[in-house]
Amino acid sequence: MTKGEIGSTQQEKLHIEDAPALNVSVNDRQVFVEALIKPQPVNDRLRDTVRLYREATGV
């Protein structure tokens, strides 16, 4: 790591620590973690939306 990278990491850490805490329920946490562990498959509507976006933007 360079000196600039170390400073940047420390600066980012300060921003994270200064951010307000999220107050979420136990159920919200469980739903969030479950979505990360077992994501739902992409449905046709989302697939079409992504295709149209890519066609429109050239991505």
Rosetta blueprint (number, residue, H / E / L):
1 M L
2 T L
3 K H
4 G H
5 E H
6 I H
7 G H
8 S H
9 T H
10 Q H
11 Q H
12 E H
13 K H
14 L H
15 H H
16 I H
17 E H
18 D H
19 A L
20 P L
21 A L
22 L L
23 N L
24 V L
25 S L
26 V H
27 N H
28 D H
29 R H
30 Q H
31 V H
32 F H
33 V H
34 E H
35 A H
36 L H
37 I H
38 K L
39 P L
40 Q L
41 P L
42 V L
43 N L
44 D H
45 R H
46 L H
47 R H
48 D H
49 T H
50 V H
51 R H
52 L H
53 Y H
54 R H
55 E H
56 A H
57 T H
58 G L
59 V L
